[in-house]
Amino acid sequence: MEELAVCPQCGKYVNPKSALCPFCGARLGDEKILQNPVCPKCGVPLELKRKDDIEIDVCPKCSGLWLDRGEFDILTAESTVYREEKLTKEYSRPPLPDENPYVPCVRCGKLMVKKNFARISGVITDECGRHGIWLDSGELEKIRHFILAGGIEKAQFREIEKNRQELRELAETARDTAFTHKLIHFWNWKRWFFGS
């Protein structure tokens, strides 16, 4: 039997593979945290720099960025992006890379998941669910231009249209089921079969 872990906040026993405690919601500890983060692409130690009053880790060789989850949320918030005067409203979706290998998280060393930002941007990010996001050189600017060009609204509109279509299909299925149900009860099969 697998040994259980103890939640540091509520003290209850939990599955050691869980990211969050199911009882109190506290974030559970990782197996290991790398003390000196290195670039997952180049293997070079990351340097700490400031951007918009936020400390981010930057690779001096490839200019890739490591952003902790909260840092990424702040830098890609619509209110932050719309305040930025240097950004232009032009955005063109980048082509998908021919080769895009999975890279390890700079905090825990586990392979990260690849995600298309907002599902339609074309900017493929590497994300660790517990720690943050790795962006290759220029990807943060592409994401911010995508947001400024109304990309978030377009993604939300597509999601709304998809949900509407699913609701239409569900309503049609319900109508067909109701019609079949009425038909079965209209032709009372017992009376018809037994002739009474």
Summary of the structure (lengths in Angstrom):
residues: 196
radius of gyration: 25.5
end to end distance: 64.5
largest distance: 89.3
contacts: 479
relative contact order: 0.11
helix: 35%
strand: 19%
